[in-house]
Amino acid sequence: MSKILITGANGQLGNELTAELRRIFGNENVVGSDINVPAPGTESGPFEKLDVLDIHRYEEIIDRYQITQIYHLAALLSANAEKNIDLAWKLNMEGLLNTLNLANKKSLEKVFWPSSIAVFGPDAQKKRTPQQSACNPTTVYGITKLAGEQWCAYYYKKFGLDVRSIRYPGLIGYKSMPGGGTTDYAVDIYHKAVAGEAFTCFLEEDSALPMMYMSDAVKATVELMEAPKDKIAIRSSYNVSAISFTPGEIASSIQKNIPDFKIIYKPDYRQDIASSWPDSISDEEARRDWKWSPDYDLDRMTSEILQELPRFSEKV
């Protein structure tokens, strides 16, 4: 039986991925970890406080739980990384290298590490950006993700470590609050809509970005990690795509359900980050190699979030 460790388990993706992996593998076989400790009684399985820069603590947890797979999610996201470039480089790079070195030392089965559309810069093809495209990021976050992709490919080629990765678009969910990413407006907007408040958007009305509902992100991650090793042709990171929309389009989707919803546009420094990223992504390789296909479009996602968010808020 696989024994899985998730770093950054309290983050937006980590929260929902941990729940799904516990459903698949059993609560006791999935260890959550994060630098922040969750509220007592909220965890469904084992949890350890972990700073991924503390390699000795990291190794001790791997040994104690006899870990066979790591999902390494701990990172500083795009908008927050621009505010603290030294911490972003240290956390995102050293955390990944600690993970790869420990996985190689312990001969672990697999490692998952998330990359991002932030690896693309303004010189990349804007629409349906292909897998093999110019990667000249203009953000600290993007630089760390591009470097991380190369480290993953290196550890596979040099040591045979089975590292797998996805270039996530913006991820949208309702079970946790925004975590400092440029695409997080598409999370916060639903919270404001359900609360009956107007939403002030830090991007321009027509600023299109690739996005993905959290259920599809979890599905893609699990499917990639469960795919046969010989089907994984890309060892840097796979493009994945689901939906692409602008703030104006997501506002219109919400207004189909909440006609009085209002949005105000006040672009800030995050607009420059968004403008450097693609409008949409081509993911032909993921669809070919491990049969990736998303389940949600914009209106289906909006309808589900607006229905489930009030129920979820009552529970927490």
Backbone hydrogen bonds in HBPLUS format (Angstrom, degrees):
<---DONOR---> <-ACCEPTOR-->    atom                        ^
c    i                          cat <-CA-CA->   ^        H-A-AA   ^      H-
h    n   atom  resd res      DA  || num        DHA   H-A  angle D-A-AA Bond
n    s   type  num  typ     dist DA aas  dist angle  dist       angle   num
A0068-THR N   A0003-LYS O   2.70 MM  65  5.14 167.8  1.71 143.2 146.9     1
A0069-GLN N   A0003-LYS O   3.15 MM  66  6.30 153.9  2.22 151.5 149.0     2
A0004-ILE N   A0029-ASN O   2.88 MM  25  6.19 165.5  1.90 164.4 162.0     3
A0031-VAL N   A0004-ILE O   2.73 MM  27  6.05 170.1  1.73 167.6 165.3     4
A0005-LEU N   A0069-GLN O   2.93 MM  64  6.35 155.5  1.99 152.8 160.2     5
A0071-TYR N   A0005-LEU O   2.85 MM  66  6.25 161.9  1.88 160.2 165.6     6
A0006-ILE N   A0031-VAL O   2.92 MM  25  6.25 161.7  1.96 169.1 169.4     7
A0033-SER N   A0006-ILE O   2.87 MM  27  5.89 122.7  2.20 163.3 175.0     8
A0007-THR N   A0071-TYR O   3.01 MM  64  6.40 157.3  2.06 152.1 158.6     9
A0073-LEU N   A0007-THR O   3.20 MM  66  5.34 145.1  2.32 117.0 122.8    10
A0011-GLY N   A0008-GLY O   3.18 MM   3  5.68 166.8  2.20 117.0 120.5    11
A0009-ALA N   A0033-SER O   2.88 MM  24  5.49 169.7  1.89 159.4 156.7    12
A0015-ASN N   A0011-GLY O   2.86 MM   4  5.71 159.4  1.90 147.6 150.5    13
A0017-LEU N   A0013-LEU O   2.89 MM   4  5.98 163.3  1.92 163.2 168.9    14
A0018-THR N   A0014-GLY O   2.91 MM   4  5.78 159.0  1.95 143.7 149.3    15
A0019-ALA N   A0015-ASN O   3.40 MM   4  6.58 158.6  2.45 135.9 141.0    16
A0020-GLU N   A0016-GLU O   3.11 MM   4  6.34 158.0  2.16 144.3 149.8    17
A0021-LEU N   A0017-LEU O   2.91 MM   4  6.10 164.8  1.93 155.5 159.4    18
A0022-ARG N   A0018-THR O   2.96 MM   4  6.10 152.7  2.04 148.0 155.5    19
A0023-ARG N   A0019-ALA O   3.03 MM   4  6.24 144.1  2.16 138.9 148.7    20
A0024-ILE N   A0020-GLU O   3.03 MM   4  6.33 148.6  2.14 145.0 153.1    21
A0025-PHE N   A0021-LEU O   2.77 MM   4  5.81 174.0  1.78 155.3 157.4    22
A0026-GLY N   A0022-ARG O   2.82 MM   4  4.67 137.3  2.00 122.3 130.4    23
A0029-ASN N   A0026-GLY O   3.04 MM   3  5.50 153.6  2.11 115.3 123.3    24
A0030-VAL N   A0027-ASN O   3.40 MM   3  5.78 171.7  2.40 114.8 116.1    25
A0032-GLY N   A0046-PRO O   2.98 MM  14  6.33 159.7  2.02 157.3 151.6    26
A0048-GLU N   A0032-GLY O   2.89 MM  16  6.39 151.3  1.97 150.6 158.9    27
A0050-LEU N   A0034-ASP O   2.92 MM  16  5.18 161.5  1.95 114.6 120.8    28
A0042-THR N   A0039-ALA O   3.18 MM   3  5.81 152.6  2.26 145.8 143.8    29
A0054-ASP N   A0051-ASP O   2.84 MM   3  5.56 165.2  1.86 126.1 131.2    30
A0058-TYR N   A0054-ASP O   2.99 MM   4  6.18 161.9  2.02 154.4 160.3    31
A0059-GLU N   A0055-ILE O   2.91 MM   4  6.03 160.5  1.94 142.8 147.2    32
A0060-GLU N   A0056-HIS O   2.99 MM   4  6.16 153.7  2.06 142.1 149.8    33
A0061-ILE N   A0057-ARG O   3.06 MM   4  6.34 153.6  2.13 151.1 156.5    34
A0062-ILE N   A0058-TYR O   3.15 MM   4  6.47 161.3  2.18 149.6 154.7    35
A0063-ASP N   A0059-GLU O   2.95 MM   4  6.19 162.6  1.98 153.8 158.1    36
A0064-ARG N   A0060-GLU O   2.91 MM   4  6.03 162.8  1.94 146.9 152.1    37
A0065-TYR N   A0061-ILE O   3.10 MM   4  6.16 164.0  2.13 152.4 155.1    38
A0067-ILE N   A0062-ILE O   3.03 MM   5  5.00 159.3  2.07 142.3 148.1    39
A0066-GLN N   A0063-ASP O   3.23 MM   3  4.98 150.9  2.32  95.6 104.2    40
A0109-GLU N   A0068-THR O   2.80 MM  41  5.55 135.9  2.00 144.9 158.6    41
A0070-ILE N   A0110-LYS O   3.27 MM  40  6.73 153.0  2.35 142.5 149.0    42
A0112-PHE N   A0070-ILE O   2.80 MM  42  6.26 159.2  1.84 157.4 163.8    43
A0072-HIS N   A0112-PHE O   2.83 MM  40  6.06 157.3  1.88 169.1 163.7    44
A0081-ALA N   A0077-LEU O   2.72 MM   4  5.70 146.8  1.83 157.7 169.2    45
A0082-GLU N   A0078-SER O   3.23 MM   4  6.51 144.0  2.36 145.9 153.2    46
A0079-ALA N   A0180-GLY O   2.99 MM 101  5.44 120.5  2.35 139.7 154.9    47
A0080-ASN N   A0180-GLY O   3.23 MM 100  5.30 149.6  2.33 145.7 144.9    48
A0083-LYS N   A0080-ASN O   3.06 MM   3  5.22 138.2  2.24  99.9 111.8    49
A0084-ASN N   A0081-ALA O   3.18 MM   3  5.17 141.9  2.33  97.0 107.6    50
A0088-ALA N   A0084-ASN O   3.00 MM   4  6.18 160.4  2.04 152.2 158.6    51
A0089-TRP N   A0085-ILE O   3.05 MM   4  6.18 164.6  2.07 146.4 149.3    52
A0090-LYS N   A0086-ASP O   3.01 MM   4  6.18 167.8  2.03 150.2 154.1    53
A0091-LEU N   A0087-LEU O   2.77 MM   4  5.81 173.8  1.77 159.3 161.0    54
A0092-ASN N   A0088-ALA O   2.93 MM   4  5.72 157.4  1.98 142.8 149.5    55
A0093-MET N   A0089-TRP O   2.94 MM   4  5.63 154.1  2.01 138.8 146.5    56
A0094-GLU N   A0090-LYS O   2.90 MM   4  5.43 140.0  2.06 132.7 144.5    57
A0095-GLY N   A0091-LEU O   3.04 MM   4  5.32 141.3  2.19 123.8 135.3    58
A0097-LEU N   A0093-MET O   2.92 MM   4  6.19 167.1  1.93 156.1 159.8    59
A0098-ASN N   A0094-GLU O   2.83 MM   4  5.93 158.0  1.88 147.8 153.7    60
A0099-THR N   A0095-GLY O   3.11 MM   4  6.27 152.9  2.19 138.1 145.4    61
A0100-LEU N   A0096-LEU O   2.85 MM   4  6.19 164.1  1.88 158.5 162.1    62
A0101-ASN N   A0097-LEU O   2.88 MM   4  5.92 164.7  1.90 149.9 154.5    63
A0102-LEU N   A0098-ASN O   2.98 MM   4  6.03 159.4  2.02 144.6 150.4    64
A0103-ALA N   A0099-THR O   2.89 MM   4  5.99 160.0  1.93 149.1 155.6    65
A0104-ASN N   A0100-LEU O   2.93 MM   4  6.05 155.3  1.99 144.2 150.8    66
A0105-LYS N   A0101-ASN O   2.89 MM   4  6.00 160.5  1.93 143.7 149.9    67
A0106-LYS N   A0102-LEU O   2.88 MM   4  5.96 156.9  1.93 149.7 155.1    68
A0108-LEU N   A0103-ALA O   2.96 MM   5  5.09 164.9  1.99 146.6 151.0    69
A0107-SER N   A0104-ASN O   3.24 MM   3  5.00 155.0  2.31  97.0 104.4    70
A0111-VAL N   A0162-ASP O   3.00 MM  51  6.31 148.2  2.11 149.7 148.4    71
A0164-ARG N   A0111-VAL O   2.86 MM  53  6.24 157.6  1.91 161.7 168.9    72
A0113-TRP N   A0164-ARG O   3.07 MM  51  6.48 154.9  2.14 161.2 168.5    73
A0115-SER N   A0166-ILE O   2.76 MM  51  5.58 153.8  1.83 144.2 149.4    74
A0168-TYR N   A0115-SER O   3.20 MM  53  6.18 154.8  2.27 113.9 110.0    75
A0119-VAL N   A0116-SER O   3.24 MM   3  6.15 169.0  2.25 122.2 122.6    76
A0117-ILE N   A0168-TYR O   3.07 MM  51  6.11 141.5  2.22 154.6 145.8    77
A0120-PHE N   A0117-ILE O   3.11 MM   3  5.87 164.7  2.13 120.3 124.5    78
A0124-ALA N   A0121-GLY O   3.11 MM   3  5.68 168.9  2.13 120.3 123.3    79
A0279-ASP N   A0126-LYS O   2.71 MM 153  5.38 156.7  1.77 137.3 145.6    80
A0280-SER N   A0126-LYS O   3.34 MM 154  6.80 152.7  2.42 156.9 157.2    81
A0129-THR N   A0280-SER O   3.01 MM 151  6.36 163.1  2.04 137.4 131.9    82
A0282-SER N   A0129-THR O   2.96 MM 153  5.37 172.4  1.97 130.2 129.3    83
A0143-ILE N   A0139-THR O   2.96 MM   4  6.23 153.6  2.03 147.7 155.2    84
A0144-THR N   A0140-VAL O   2.94 MM   4  6.27 159.5  1.98 154.7 159.5    85
A0145-LYS N   A0141-TYR O   2.97 MM   4  6.27 151.4  2.06 148.9 157.4    86
A0146-LEU N   A0142-GLY O   2.90 MM   4  6.10 158.5  1.94 150.0 155.5    87
A0147-ALA N   A0143-ILE O   2.99 MM   4  6.16 167.2  2.01 151.0 154.7    88
A0148-GLY N   A0144-THR O   2.87 MM   4  5.92 151.2  1.95 137.8 146.8    89
A0149-GLU N   A0145-LYS O   2.92 MM   4  6.15 150.4  2.01 146.1 152.6    90
A0150-GLN N   A0146-LEU O   3.29 MM   4  6.62 156.1  2.35 145.3 150.5    91
A0151-TRP N   A0147-ALA O   3.01 MM   4  6.37 150.1  2.10 147.7 156.7    92
A0152-CYS N   A0148-GLY O   2.94 MM   4  6.20 158.1  1.99 152.2 157.5    93
A0153-ALA N   A0149-GLU O   3.03 MM   4  6.31 165.5  2.05 150.9 154.3    94
A0154-TYR N   A0150-GLN O   2.89 MM   4  6.02 151.2  1.97 142.1 150.8    95
A0155-TYR N   A0151-TRP O   2.93 MM   4  6.15 162.5  1.96 154.2 157.2    96
A0156-TYR N   A0152-CYS O   3.11 MM   4  6.37 147.4  2.22 145.6 154.3    97
A0157-LYS N   A0153-ALA O   2.98 MM   4  6.20 165.3  2.00 149.2 153.3    98
A0158-LYS N   A0154-TYR O   2.69 MM   4  5.72 168.8  1.70 159.6 163.4    99
A0159-PHE N   A0155-TYR O   3.03 MM   4  5.35 150.4  2.12 121.3 130.7   100
A0161-LEU N   A0155-TYR O   3.25 MM   6  5.75 159.7  2.29 134.0 128.1   101
A0160-GLY N   A0156-TYR O   2.85 MM   4  4.38 131.4  2.09 114.8 124.1   102
A0163-VAL N   A0161-LEU O   2.89 MM   2  5.79 122.5  2.22 114.1  97.5   103
A0238-TYR N   A0165-SER O   3.05 MM  73  6.21 173.1  2.05 129.1 127.9   104
A0167-ARG N   A0238-TYR O   2.66 MM  71  5.64 168.3  1.67 156.3 152.3   105
A0170-GLY N   A0210-PRO O   3.01 MM  40  6.22 162.5  2.04 141.9 137.5   106
A0212-MET N   A0170-GLY O   2.72 MM  42  6.01 130.2  1.97 166.2 176.6   107
A0172-ILE N   A0212-MET O   2.93 MM  40  6.14 152.3  2.01 155.7 158.6   108
A0214-MET N   A0172-ILE O   2.76 MM  42  5.41 146.6  1.87 158.6 148.8   109
A0184-ASP N   A0181-GLY O   3.19 MM   3  5.23 160.5  2.23 104.4 109.5   110
A0186-ALA N   A0183-THR O   3.12 MM   3  6.11 158.5  2.17 128.4 130.9   111
A0187-VAL N   A0184-ASP O   2.94 MM   3  5.14 162.1  1.97 109.0 114.7   112
A0188-ASP N   A0184-ASP O   3.08 MM   4  6.42 166.9  2.09 164.9 164.0   113
A0189-ILE N   A0185-TYR O   2.94 MM   4  5.89 153.0  2.02 148.1 154.5   114
A0190-TYR N   A0187-VAL O   3.28 MM   3  5.95 138.7  2.47 113.9 121.8   115
A0192-LYS N   A0188-ASP O   3.05 MM   4  6.39 159.6  2.10 158.0 163.3   116
A0193-ALA N   A0189-ILE O   3.01 MM   4  6.18 154.7  2.07 140.9 148.3   117
A0194-VAL N   A0190-TYR O   2.96 MM   4  6.13 166.4  1.98 153.3 155.5   118
A0195-ALA N   A0191-HIS O   3.08 MM   4  6.20 147.3  2.19 139.3 148.4   119
A0197-GLU N   A0192-LYS O   2.88 MM   5  5.04 161.6  1.92 157.8 153.4   120
A0196-GLY N   A0193-ALA O   3.09 MM   3  5.16 156.1  2.15 102.3 109.6   121
A0199-PHE N   A0262-LYS O   3.00 MM  63  6.43 158.1  2.05 144.4 149.6   122
A0264-ILE N   A0199-PHE O   2.76 MM  65  6.07 161.6  1.79 158.8 161.1   123
A0201-CYS N   A0264-ILE O   2.67 MM  63  5.99 165.7  1.69 174.9 174.5   124
A0266-LYS N   A0201-CYS O   2.83 MM  65  5.83 172.4  1.83 163.6 166.2   125
A0268-ASP N   A0202-PHE O   3.15 MM  66  5.43 146.8  2.27 136.7 129.9   126
A0207-SER N   A0204-GLU O   3.21 MM   3  5.36 162.7  2.24 119.4 117.6   127
A0248-GLY N   A0205-GLU O   3.03 MM  43  4.92 156.8  2.08 145.2 139.4   128
A0209-LEU N   A0245-PHE O   3.16 MM  36  5.90 156.1  2.22 141.4 142.4   129
A0245-PHE N   A0209-LEU O   3.29 MM  36  5.90 149.4  2.39 153.4 149.3   130
A0211-MET N   A0243-ILE O   2.67 MM  32  5.33 173.0  1.67 163.5 161.0   131
A0243-ILE N   A0211-MET O   3.16 MM  32  5.33 173.0  2.16 152.4 150.5   132
A0216-ASP N   A0213-TYR O   2.94 MM   3  5.46 124.8  2.25 112.7 126.0   133
A0217-ALA N   A0213-TYR O   3.05 MM   4  6.41 151.2  2.14 147.5 156.5   134
A0218-VAL N   A0214-MET O   2.90 MM   4  6.14 163.5  1.93 158.5 160.7   135
A0219-LYS N   A0215-SER O   3.02 MM   4  6.14 159.1  2.07 139.9 146.4   136
A0220-ALA N   A0216-ASP O   2.83 MM   4  6.00 162.0  1.87 150.1 154.2   137
A0221-THR N   A0217-ALA O   3.03 MM   4  6.20 159.0  2.08 145.5 151.1   138
A0222-VAL N   A0218-VAL O   2.98 MM   4  6.21 170.8  1.99 158.3 160.0   139
A0223-GLU N   A0219-LYS O   2.92 MM   4  6.03 165.3  1.94 153.1 157.9   140
A0224-LEU N   A0220-ALA O   2.93 MM   4  6.04 158.9  1.98 146.8 152.4   141
A0225-MET N   A0221-THR O   3.04 MM   4  6.25 164.8  2.07 149.5 153.7   142
A0226-GLU N   A0222-VAL O   2.92 MM   4  6.04 138.5  2.09 145.8 157.1   143
A0227-ALA N   A0223-GLU O   3.04 MM   4  6.02 119.8  2.42 138.8 151.5   144
A0227-ALA N   A0224-LEU O   3.31 MM   3  5.29 149.1  2.41  97.6 106.4   145
A0231-LYS N   A0228-PRO O   2.93 MM   3  5.49 162.4  1.96 119.2 125.1   146
A0232-ILE N   A0229-LYS O   3.16 MM   3  5.58 163.1  2.19 112.7 117.9   147
A0249-GLU N   A0246-THR O   3.07 MM   3  5.13 120.7  2.44  97.7 112.1   148
A0250-ILE N   A0246-THR O   3.05 MM   4  6.42 158.8  2.09 157.1 162.4   149
A0251-ALA N   A0247-PRO O   2.98 MM   4  6.11 154.1  2.05 144.5 151.9   150
A0252-SER N   A0248-GLY O   3.03 MM   4  6.24 152.3  2.11 140.1 147.3   151
A0253-SER N   A0249-GLU O   2.99 MM   4  6.22 150.5  2.08 142.8 150.7   152
A0254-ILE N   A0250-ILE O   3.00 MM   4  6.26 153.9  2.07 145.8 152.1   153
A0255-GLN N   A0251-ALA O   2.92 MM   4  6.17 152.8  1.99 146.2 154.3   154
A0256-LYS N   A0253-SER O   3.34 MM   3  5.40 144.4  2.47  96.0 105.6   155
A0257-ASN N   A0254-ILE O   2.89 MM   3  5.46 147.7  2.00 113.7 123.1   156
A0258-ILE N   A0254-ILE O   2.71 MM   4  5.89 155.5  1.77 148.3 156.7   157
A0261-PHE N   A0258-ILE O   3.03 MM   3  5.70 168.4  2.04 128.8 131.2   158
A0271-GLN N   A0268-ASP O   2.92 MM   3  5.76 164.1  1.95 128.1 132.7   159
A0272-ASP N   A0269-TYR O   3.25 MM   3  5.68 132.9  2.48 105.7 115.3   160
A0274-ALA N   A0270-ARG O   2.98 MM   4  6.27 167.6  2.00 150.9 153.6   161
A0275-SER N   A0271-GLN O   2.85 MM   4  6.01 154.2  1.92 149.3 156.6   162
A0276-SER N   A0273-ILE O   3.09 MM   3  5.42 145.1  2.22 105.6 115.7   163
A0277-TRP N   A0274-ALA O   3.06 MM   3  5.38 161.4  2.10 110.8 116.7   164
A0287-ARG N   A0283-ASP O   3.17 MM   4  6.46 161.9  2.20 156.7 162.0   165
A0288-ARG N   A0284-GLU O   2.92 MM   4  6.07 146.3  2.03 144.1 153.7   166
A0289-ASP N   A0285-GLU O   2.77 MM   4  5.86 173.9  1.77 157.7 159.4   167
A0290-TRP N   A0286-ALA O   3.16 MM   4  5.76 158.1  2.21 136.5 142.7   168
A0292-TRP N   A0286-ALA O   3.25 MM   6  5.58 177.3  2.25 118.6 118.6   169
A0301-MET N   A0297-ASP O   3.03 MM   4  6.15 162.2  2.07 153.0 158.3   170
A0302-THR N   A0298-LEU O   2.89 MM   4  6.11 166.4  1.91 155.9 159.7   171
A0303-SER N   A0299-ASP O   2.98 MM   4  6.04 167.5  1.99 147.1 150.6   172
A0304-GLU N   A0300-ARG O   3.09 MM   4  6.25 160.8  2.13 146.7 151.5   173
A0305-ILE N   A0301-MET O   2.95 MM   4  6.15 168.4  1.96 158.7 161.9   174
A0306-LEU N   A0302-THR O   2.97 MM   4  6.07 173.6  1.98 157.7 159.7   175
A0307-GLN N   A0303-SER O   3.16 MM   4  6.20 138.3  2.34 135.9 146.4   176
A0308-GLU N   A0304-GLU O   2.85 MM   4  5.99 159.7  1.89 153.8 159.3   177
A0309-LEU N   A0305-ILE O   2.79 MM   4  5.53 163.1  1.82 156.0 158.7   178
A0312-PHE N   A0308-GLU O   2.90 MM   4  6.11 160.6  1.93 159.4 165.8   179
A0313-SER N   A0309-LEU O   2.88 MM   4  6.03 160.4  1.92 155.2 160.3   180
A0314-GLU N   A0310-PRO O   3.19 MM   4  6.38 144.3  2.33 140.1 148.0   181
A0315-LYS N   A0312-PHE O   3.02 MM   3  5.31 138.7  2.20 104.5 116.0   182
